[in-house]
Amino acid sequence: MYPRGISTTPAILIVDGYPFVRAMMRDALEGEGFAVQEAEDGLAACRLCKESVPALLVVDADMPHMDGFELCTELRNRRATAHVPILMATDLDDLGSIAEAYEAGATDFIAKPFNWLFLSHRIRYMLRAAKQREREQNERFEVALSNMSQGLCMFGADDRLIVRNHRFCEIYQLSPVAVSPGQSLTEILCRSPLFAAQAGDRARSALAEHLALTASRASAVLTQALPDGRVIAITHEPMAGGGYVDTFTDVTEERLAEARIAHMAQHDPLTDLANRMLFRQRLEESLRRVGRGESCAVLSLDLDQFKSVNDTLGHPIGDVLLKAVAGRLRQLVRETDTIARLGGDEFAIVQCGIRDTSDTTGLATHLIRDLSAPYSIAGHHLVIGTSIGIALAQKNGMDADQLLKSADMALSGAKSRGRNRYQFFEPQMDALMQARRLLELDLRTAMSAREFELFYQPLVNLQSEDVTGFEALLRWRSPRRGRVPPSEFIPLSEEIGLIDQIGEWVLHQASREAIAWPGDLRVAVNVSAAQFKSGRLLQTVIDALESSGLDPSRLELEITESVMISDIAGALSLLHQLKALGVGISMDDFGTGYSSLSYLRSFPFDKIKIDQSFVRELGKKADATAIVRAVTGLCNTLGVTATAEGVETQQQLVMLRKEQCTEVHGYLIGSPRPAAEIRHLLRDFRRGDLAGLDLGASRGRPVLAAAPEF
């Protein structure tokens, strides 16, 4: 539907200062079927045009108060009369007036005195041209309306519809034939199924919002949620002289996209749990409620054994496991609580509205029970656990950062006590954390301060009863702390990312010190998983051998199974490159992790080390003896050296010889010594000690527990 066009009886406005001219022109034009109005000057014409726009004006150029040229300019500056045809009457030979008339906006001119027949034809021609322009304009208007992505409605000053497009009908689910000019907005929208009487309160509210907008006589924008879930942006623009135009844009997808972006900014992309930012926001909201008499707790969770799953089965399986954990967490907490994944396998919960600590211990107990239940993922049967640290608002502080810190310290306490348990924050934990931080600071300076040194523990062949080499063990002598046990600083160095740098130093130092040993004694150096994954290990070994001059056959690298299981193809490639240098490769702690015989088929290891946990139980537990027998038998079949770690008693030594173990080391054989004492140790070593199975007693040393190894 489009705006009303020109009347079937065109209204002609005659503007002339002479009444008799106006009367003659009126008679002539009315005789031709035109409706005629008169104005004695430009000012009167302006008033009439404001009340009713004529189809055409015949204007005398020369008039008092406001002449024809000024009138043309004024009418062209008005929206309603900007395109109304204007016929300017002027003298035939007045070329300057003709030019001025066109410049002021006249459509055409006619010479005075009038030829009445010619005047009638000229007016009809101009009206036909105006109709043609209007028709073309309407066609363009129709095309524009039809191709608009927005809905459009135009209402007059009487609040009745003038024009609308098809898109408007689509948006409000209206039949186009049911929406016609002359209807009010209320009549139109009430026909829509969206605003029907049975549509409910939401529909009535949306309708009331829209009607309130249209009652406004100021520009405005309303974003309206329709009952069917779509979101429409309504732009309201009043028109001069009354009426208004509303445009309707479906912004549902944009709003959904904005909501998705906002959601992504506050949620973990893997589990869709809250992220750290949203978690902190919810925690601060909970703390404000605590100030009004409520209570809340922060639970910090780490998944036990999750790293082993990632290392053995890969990150894709680990990601699926994290999603499964998130699903179980959602089932355990209330809607008022907030669960967040803070990163890796770290989760946190804000428990709101707790009555006493029993609410929190109950939740923690259920978390440990349910998260420890087996998971079935991609054909794998997985079992993990969780350790939980708990901090209570008010009791442990009212600051969000402090509560999170307290919960993390309590989590560390739970882990240190054996994992798969919960621990409430206690004030002394802060002191322990401060001590750990100081230890970390000292550890970071230990390398540059040259506070590390290597001790060496002898390896003895049970057949030849000779020392075959030494295992390098890292020691830290701190000026402030004294001797720091490896069990304290090595795990910390792994956590803070120093183990790779320390491991490189150990390789270089061990190679430099071993070059001074007599004969072909070997030096065994443990290689951490971090070194193995750094991509620098091969070059580090090459540099250590070249700078020290040590024969590659005298260097033995000990690896654990963890370096194999995360990327077996990459690990095998690196191992083959190392072996090509002539370096020996030993698998450490075989049988304690995810041991796989496929490793032994994939790579020709030179040595397999039997973990001290099996050696310690020899003669006490049948399964330990069976494992030792199986490993030594396998090694003898493959032609690989079997080395038993942590030999502490002569009974263990006897049984290892009986099981045909190739090599042993431990405190019964010799304690770790600094490099300066190696020659003295070799000089004092007597083969008869082993033959008589009296090594530990003959040297006057007690049987000691095995030292922590690097």
WOLINUR-V396273 format. One line per field, one symbol per residue. phi: phi as a letter, one per 40 degrees, with the letter a starting at -180 (. if undefined). psi: psi as a letter, one per 30 degrees, with the letter a starting at -180 (. if undefined). Layout:
BEGIN
phi->???
psi->???
END
This chain:
BEGIN
phi->.bccccccbccbbcbacbccccccccdcccccgccbbbacaccccccccccacccabbbccbacgacccccddcccccccbcbccbbccacccccccccccccchccabbcbccccccccccccccccccccccccccccccccccbccccabbbcccgbcbaabccdccccfbcdccbbdgccccccccccccbcdcchccccccccccccccccbbcabbcbccccgcbbcbbbbcbcghgabbbbbcbdcccccccccccccbbcccbgcdccccdccccccccccccbhcaabbbbbbccgcdcccccbgcdcccccccccdccccccbccccbbbbcifbcbabcccgccacccccccccccccccccdbbbfgbcbbbaabbbbbbcgcbhbcdcccccccccccdccccchgfabaccbdccccccccccccccccccccccfccabbbbcbbccccfbccibccbcbbbcdcbgcbcdccccdcccccgcccccccccccccccccccccgbdcbbbcbcccccccgbcdccccccccccgccdccbbbbbbccccccacccccccccccccchccbbccfcgcbccbccccccacccabbccccccccdgbbcccccccccccccccccgbcbbccgcbbccccccccccgccabaiccciccbcdcbccccccccbccccdcfbcccccgbccbccccbc
psi->kllkaklfjkkkjkjkfjeeeeeeeeeeeefgglkklkkfaeeeeeeefeekklfkkjkkejllejaeeeeeeeeffkefgfgkkkjkklkegieeeeeeeeefgkellkkklkjeeeeeeeeeeeeeeeeeeeeeeeeeeeeeefgkfllkkkkafggkkellleeeeeeghkkeffjlkflleeeeeffkffglegfaeeeeeeeeeeeeeffkglklkkjkjlfgflkkjkkkjllkglllkkkjkjgeeeeeeeeeeeeefglkfefglkaeeeeeeeeeeeeeeefgfalllkkkkkkkgeeeeeeefleeeeeeeeeeeeeeeeffllfflkkkjfkbgkllkjjlhkeafeeeeeeeeeeeeeffklkjjhgkjkkaakkkkkkkleeglgkeeeeeeeeeeeeeeeefgglhllkkkkefeeeeeeeeeeeeeeeffeefghfllklkkkkkkfefhlkfakkkkkkjjkeefbkkkefefeeeeeeggfeeeeeeeeeeeeeeefffllbhklkkkkkleeeeffffeeeeeeeeeeffgkkeffkkkkllfffefeieeeeeeeeeeeeffgkkkkjlhkffbhkkffefefkikfkkkkkfeeefgkfekeeeeeeeeeeeeeeeefhkkjkklhkflfeeeeeeeeghkekllafeeklkllefgeeeeeefkkffeeeghgeeeffgkljlkkkkl.
END
